[in-house]
Every structure is written in structure tokens, then in C-alpha cells.
Amino acid sequence: MRIGELARQSGLSVHTIRYYEAIGLLPCPSRDQSGKRSYDVSILVWIDFLARLKAAEMPIKEMICYADLWQHGPATAARRRKLLEQLRKRVLNRIAELNSCLGVIDTKILKLIKLEKG
């Protein structure tokens, strides 16, 4: 597929796709006879994974490191697992922090409901 179609299907802009290629988050695509980028549909799975890493607040440097390791294949599995385990811990800490915030908000809501009822 061409870059415009990849942008439509992935939700990324053409500019973002080119940027991701430039910094190593996306592998360099093959080129068709006219020199235009040609992507395999399987890249959509990788882009979705990158979106999850971004949503989980993985720093771009770590995303680039992970992408580099991924492109080097199975021999890097342990190092990739370590990066994901570290991210998992940060996500769990963030969930705990948000749950704490939610508890405070819920308490305030209950107090306001009591005030409204008089």
C-alpha cells in the first residue's frame, strides 16, 4: 500500500509516518518501480503496537530502542522483554496513582451529594 493509504488505515499523518521512518520507529519500506514507498499491510500491527507504547507513556527513546531491537530479531527477545517489563511497572504505578485520585474524587462527590440533600 502507498503512504496515503497507510496514513488513512493507521490514523497517522503522512508526516508522522515519514518522521517515524527517519527516527527508526518504522522500518524503511520497499519502493515501487517509480520510487514511491510501498508498505505491506502487516505494518499496521506494528503501528498499533507503537500507538499502545505511546499511550502507555513510553519515552520516544525507549520506543526507538525497542524498534531497533525488534528489527534485529529473536536474539533480542530478552532485552525487549526487559523494556516491556519496565514499562509495565510504570503503567501499574500510574494506574494505582489514578485509582487514588479517583478515590479522592469519589469522596468529594459523596460529600457534595450529602450537602445538596441538606
Secondary structure, DSSP 8 states (H G I E B T S, - for coil): --HHHHHHHHS--HHHHHHHHHHTSS---EE-TTS-EE--TTHHHHHHHHHHHHHTT--HHHHHHHHHHHHT-GGGHHHHHHHHHHHHHHHHHHHHHHHHHHHHHHHHHHHHHHHHH-
